[in-house]
Structures are given as C-alpha cells and as structure tokens.
C-alpha cells in the first residue's frame, strides 16, 4: 500500500464546511446531547471528514464496524456529501474524490482545528516552512477557513466559526472520535510549531518507547504528538475511534473489506490500540475506551 498526502484532497475536503450550511441540524444543533460552546474551543479538532474514492464501500465498513448510520445531503455545488452519525450524534462527513489512476492513496481522515485567527495561523505556517493548501476564505454563515500542510507534511484544516464550536458535553462512547495524534518526523519541532499555531501548552508524558507530547489548552488535553515509528507512513494526523474491545473490533476489519496494519499487542500501549485502514485506504486507530 502506498501512502501519499494530497493537497488536492485538502482542497476538496474543505467543502465540508460549506456543506454543513446545507444541513440545519449540524449548523444549529437541536438534537439532544449536541450543543455549541459559548466560547470558541481554540485548539480543539471540531470536525472530521473522510475523503474517499469509494463511498459505498466505506459506508458498509463503518456501519458494520461502528454501527454508524448515514444522511445524504449535497454541497452547494451540487456534489454529494454524506453525514455519518451514531444515534443522535454526528461523527463527521464523507466526501468523494475521483481516483486519478496514478496508484496513490488519496483517501484519508482529515481533522479541522479551531484557531483564534485563521489569517495569523496561515502566516505562522508559511513562516515555519509549511504549505498553505487552501488560502484563507470567508464562507457565509460559517466563518473563516483554510487548509494547511504543516512543516513536516501533515495536512489539517483550520476554522474560526461564526456559529460556535461543538462543546465537550457529548460523552465518549464506542464508535465516536476520542483523540487526534500527530505522527511527526521530529516531535519536538512539531510541538513548537503547534504551540505557535494554536497556543498549546506542551506537556511531556513518559511512556514505554519514549516521550509522548500532550497538547493542552488550559487543563484540557486536545491532541498528542509522537515520534513517527512507521517508515512507510509520512507525517500525518491520526484519528482515534473508541471501541470496547480492540481485539474483537480488529477481527471484523478484514471481513468488512479493511486491512489490519498493526494488530493489538501487549508491547504497544498495553494492547489498547490497533492501526487499520478502511476499504479505500484511509488510516485510523481503534482505541479501547474507556481506558
């Protein structure tokens, strides 16, 4: 399997933010357990999008693995956009991209980070040697957005919403996103960059295999950074999904058309995780929850 980052994917996936405006339930939530914070949740990943070349296959995969359901809608340009939900809670969106036929994997999970000032965040990125994949733009009734590739090559979206960010009242449960982790070629340099980007406090945590860097906002843990142990995987943000039993969840992956890249092992975080790819090649982590 080839792993390549794709700036084109970042351009396309940014459409999700415009797509949210087509769904009043997401833009102005009224369902139980989903609400917007009174203050911006700076430093929090507030939305996730699955960029995929095979929407049909991934829908079956995630429905079978997590029990997700799907709501079809359309972007303002008329292209399909799918909302994934678990019960009353929205998980993220699914955006289809065409296979360019060059053998590269463009499917990926992409997170969107809430920042205080998108223009400043873009400037910080450029000054640090990163790439602006999607220039800053204002989207009506949404806010200011951009997409970047950090100095080590990891892609993420940036947003300052005019409506507010999702708060922390939704309880973590199986099938929901519970963490975001950066695989970095240089963890300390990456930490300094994200500190400048979103104002994080960097909290080192000693663990088996080295130091893990927690990105905190006040006392809230928002994400983590680890030295990338995979030669075949470039620096990238990993999205963690909660499962009750990593072994049982991993056993379903191949039958559903996915691939187990790293099975749960006592030597790797006490067997609480698995690294997998969905049928379109998007990589994700299965994380035992609660720990």
C-alpha positions as CSV (number, residue, x, y, z in Angstrom):
1,X,0.0,0.0,0.0
2,X,1.3,3.4,-0.9
3,X,0.8,6.3,1.4
4,X,0.8,9.8,0.0
5,X,-0.5,13.1,1.2
6,X,-2.6,15.0,-1.3
7,X,-3.1,18.7,-1.4
8,X,-6.0,18.2,-3.8
9,X,-7.8,16.2,-1.1
10,X,-7.4,19.1,1.3
11,X,-9.0,21.4,-1.3
12,X,-11.9,19.1,-1.8
13,X,-12.5,18.2,1.8
14,X,-12.7,21.9,2.8
15,X,-16.0,21.9,1.0
16,X,-17.4,20.0,4.0
17,X,-17.6,23.3,5.9
18,X,-19.8,24.8,3.2
19,X,-21.7,21.5,3.2
20,X,-22.6,21.9,6.8
21,X,-24.6,25.0,6.0
22,X,-26.9,22.8,3.9
23,X,-27.9,20.9,6.9
24,X,-29.6,23.0,9.6
25,X,-29.3,20.2,12.1
26,X,-25.5,20.4,12.0
27,X,-25.3,24.2,11.7
28,X,-27.6,24.9,14.5
29,X,-27.9,21.7,16.5
30,X,-31.2,21.0,18.3
31,X,-30.7,17.3,18.9
32,X,-30.1,16.0,22.4
33,X,-26.5,15.9,23.6
34,X,-25.1,18.1,20.8
35,X,-24.6,21.7,21.6
36,X,-22.3,24.6,20.8
37,X,-20.0,26.1,23.4
38,X,-20.4,29.8,24.5
39,X,-16.7,30.4,23.7
40,X,-14.6,29.3,20.8
41,X,-12.9,26.0,21.6
42,X,-9.4,27.0,20.4
43,X,-7.1,24.1,19.9
44,X,-9.9,21.5,19.6
45,X,-10.5,19.4,16.5
46,X,-14.1,20.4,15.9
47,X,-15.0,18.3,12.8
48,X,-13.6,15.4,10.8
49,X,-14.1,14.5,7.2
50,X,-13.4,11.2,5.4
51,X,-12.0,11.8,2.0
52,X,-12.6,8.6,0.0
53,X,-12.6,7.2,-3.5
54,X,-15.2,4.5,-2.6
55,X,-18.1,5.9,-0.6
56,X,-20.2,2.8,-1.0
57,X,-17.6,0.5,0.4
58,X,-16.7,2.7,3.4
59,X,-20.3,3.2,4.4
60,X,-20.7,-0.6,4.7
61,X,-17.4,-0.8,6.5
62,X,-18.2,1.8,9.2
63,X,-21.7,0.7,9.6
64,X,-20.5,-2.8,10.3
65,X,-17.6,-1.8,12.5
66,X,-19.2,1.0,14.5
67,X,-22.9,0.9,13.8
68,X,-23.0,4.2,12.0
69,X,-25.9,5.5,10.0
70,X,-25.7,7.9,7.2
71,X,-27.6,11.0,6.0
72,X,-27.2,12.0,2.3
73,X,-27.1,15.7,1.5
74,X,-25.4,17.9,-1.1
75,X,-22.8,20.6,-1.2
76,X,-23.7,24.0,-2.6
77,X,-22.0,22.9,-5.8
78,X,-24.4,20.0,-6.1
79,X,-21.9,17.3,-5.3
80,X,-22.9,14.5,-2.8
81,X,-22.0,15.0,0.8
82,X,-22.8,12.4,3.4
83,X,-23.1,12.9,7.2
84,X,-22.2,10.0,9.4
85,X,-23.9,9.7,12.7
86,X,-24.2,7.3,15.7
87,X,-27.6,7.6,17.1
88,X,-28.3,11.3,17.5
89,X,-24.6,12.2,17.4
90,X,-22.9,13.3,14.3
91,X,-19.4,11.9,13.8
92,X,-18.3,13.7,10.6
93,X,-18.7,13.8,6.9
94,X,-17.8,11.8,3.8
95,X,-16.6,13.5,0.6
96,X,-16.0,11.5,-2.6
97,X,-12.9,12.1,-4.7
98,X,-12.2,10.6,-8.1
99,X,-9.4,8.1,-8.4
100,X,-6.7,9.8,-10.5
101,X,-5.4,6.4,-11.6
102,X,-1.8,7.1,-10.5
103,X,-1.7,4.3,-7.9
104,X,-1.5,6.6,-5.0
105,X,-3.9,6.5,-2.0
106,X,-5.8,9.7,-1.6
107,X,-8.4,8.5,0.9
108,X,-7.8,9.9,4.4
109,X,-9.4,11.2,7.6
110,X,-8.9,14.9,7.8
111,X,-9.5,17.0,11.0
112,X,-10.4,20.6,11.3
113,X,-8.7,22.6,14.1
114,X,-10.4,25.6,15.7
115,X,-7.9,28.6,15.8
116,X,-8.2,32.1,17.2
117,X,-7.2,33.8,13.9
118,X,-7.1,31.9,10.7
119,X,-5.0,34.6,8.9
120,X,-2.4,34.5,11.6
121,X,-2.3,30.7,11.7
122,X,-1.7,30.7,7.9
123,X,1.1,33.2,8.4
124,X,2.6,31.1,11.2
125,X,2.5,28.1,8.9
126,X,4.2,29.9,6.0
127,X,6.9,31.4,8.2
128,X,7.7,28.0,9.7
129,X,8.1,26.4,6.2
130,X,4.7,24.8,5.9
131,X,2.4,25.0,2.9
132,X,-0.9,26.7,2.5
133,X,-3.1,24.2,0.7
134,X,-6.2,26.3,0.6
135,X,-5.9,30.0,1.1
136,X,-7.9,31.8,3.7
137,X,-11.5,32.4,2.7
138,X,-14.7,33.6,4.3
139,X,-17.7,31.3,3.9
140,X,-21.1,32.9,4.5
141,X,-22.8,31.9,7.8
142,X,-19.8,29.6,8.5
143,X,-16.7,31.7,9.2
144,X,-13.1,31.9,8.1
145,X,-11.4,28.7,6.9
146,X,-8.2,27.5,5.4
147,X,-6.2,24.2,4.9
148,X,-2.5,23.7,5.5
149,X,0.3,21.2,5.3
150,X,2.5,21.7,8.4
151,X,6.3,22.0,8.1
152,X,6.7,18.2,8.2
153,X,3.9,17.5,5.7
154,X,0.9,16.7,7.8
155,X,-2.4,18.1,6.5
156,X,-5.2,19.7,8.5
157,X,-8.0,22.2,8.2
158,X,-8.3,25.5,10.1
159,X,-11.5,27.2,11.1
160,X,-12.8,30.1,13.1
161,X,-16.6,29.6,13.2
162,X,-19.1,32.4,13.5
163,X,-21.7,29.9,14.9
164,X,-19.5,28.5,17.7
165,X,-17.6,25.2,18.2
166,X,-19.0,21.9,19.5
167,X,-18.6,21.8,23.3
168,X,-17.4,18.9,25.4
169,X,-20.7,17.7,26.7
170,X,-21.0,14.7,24.3
171,X,-19.8,11.7,26.2
172,X,-17.2,9.5,24.6
173,X,-18.5,6.1,23.5
174,X,-17.8,3.3,21.1
175,X,-17.8,4.4,17.5
176,X,-17.0,8.1,18.3
177,X,-13.8,10.1,17.8
178,X,-11.9,10.3,21.1
179,X,-8.4,11.6,20.1
180,X,-6.2,13.1,17.5
181,X,-2.5,12.2,17.3
182,X,0.3,13.6,15.1
183,X,2.9,11.2,13.8
184,X,5.9,13.5,13.5
185,X,9.3,13.1,11.9
186,X,10.6,15.4,14.7
187,X,8.2,15.5,17.6
188,X,9.8,18.5,19.5
189,X,9.9,20.7,16.4
190,X,6.3,19.7,15.7
191,X,5.3,20.7,19.2
192,X,6.9,24.1,18.8
193,X,5.0,24.7,15.6
194,X,1.6,23.8,17.0
195,X,2.3,25.8,20.1
196,X,2.7,28.8,17.9
197,X,-0.3,27.8,15.7
198,X,-2.9,27.3,18.4
199,X,-1.4,28.4,21.7
200,X,-1.0,24.9,23.2
201,X,0.8,24.2,26.4
202,X,3.1,21.2,25.7
203,X,3.0,18.6,28.5
204,X,5.6,15.7,28.1
205,X,4.5,12.3,29.3
206,X,7.0,9.5,29.8
207,X,5.8,6.2,28.4
208,X,7.2,2.9,27.1
209,X,9.2,3.7,23.9
210,X,9.9,7.3,24.7
211,X,8.2,10.6,25.5
212,X,4.6,11.5,24.4
213,X,3.8,15.1,24.0
214,X,0.3,16.3,25.0
215,X,-1.2,19.4,23.5
216,X,-3.1,21.2,26.2
217,X,-5.4,24.2,26.3
218,X,-5.5,25.2,29.9
219,X,-6.2,21.8,31.7
220,X,-7.9,20.3,28.6
221,X,-6.0,17.7,26.6
222,X,-6.7,18.4,23.0
223,X,-4.3,16.2,21.0
224,X,-0.9,14.4,21.1
225,X,2.3,14.2,19.2
226,X,4.5,11.1,18.9
227,X,7.7,10.4,17.0
228,X,6.7,8.5,13.9
229,X,7.7,4.9,14.2
230,X,6.5,3.9,10.7
231,X,8.9,4.2,7.8
232,X,6.2,3.7,5.2
233,X,3.8,6.3,6.7
234,X,4.6,10.0,6.2
235,X,4.0,12.6,9.0
236,X,0.2,12.7,9.4
237,X,-2.6,13.2,11.8
238,X,-4.3,10.0,13.0
239,X,-7.9,10.0,14.1
240,X,-8.8,7.7,17.1
241,X,-12.1,5.9,17.3
242,X,-13.4,4.3,20.5
243,X,-14.1,0.6,20.7
244,X,-15.0,-1.5,23.7
245,X,-12.6,-4.4,22.7
246,X,-9.8,-3.7,20.2
247,X,-9.2,-7.4,19.6
248,X,-12.9,-8.0,18.8
249,X,-13.1,-4.9,16.6
250,X,-9.9,-5.7,14.7
251,X,-11.3,-9.2,14.0
252,X,-14.1,-7.6,12.0
253,X,-11.9,-5.4,9.9
254,X,-10.8,-7.8,7.1
255,X,-14.3,-9.3,6.8
256,X,-15.6,-5.8,6.2
257,X,-13.1,-5.1,3.5
258,X,-10.5,-3.3,5.5
259,X,-6.8,-4.0,6.4
260,X,-5.2,-4.5,9.7
261,X,-1.9,-2.6,9.6
262,X,-1.0,-3.2,13.3
263,X,-2.9,-5.6,15.5
264,X,-3.3,-5.0,19.2
265,X,-0.2,-6.1,21.0
266,X,0.9,-6.0,24.7
267,X,4.1,-4.3,23.6
268,X,2.2,-1.4,22.0
269,X,0.3,0.7,24.6
270,X,-0.7,-2.4,26.5
271,X,-2.7,-3.8,23.7
272,X,-5.3,-1.0,23.8
273,X,-4.9,0.0,20.1
274,X,-5.0,-1.2,16.6
275,X,-3.9,0.6,13.4
276,X,-6.2,-0.2,10.5
277,X,-7.1,1.0,7.0
278,X,-10.7,1.1,5.7
279,X,-11.6,-0.3,2.2
280,X,-10.5,2.9,0.5
281,X,-7.1,3.1,2.3
282,X,-7.9,5.7,4.9
283,X,-5.9,5.0,8.1
284,X,-7.4,5.2,11.5
285,X,-6.8,4.0,15.1
286,X,-9.1,1.8,17.1
287,X,-8.7,2.8,20.8
288,X,-10.0,0.9,23.8
289,X,-12.4,3.2,25.6
290,X,-12.7,3.8,28.4
291,X,-9.1,3.1,29.2
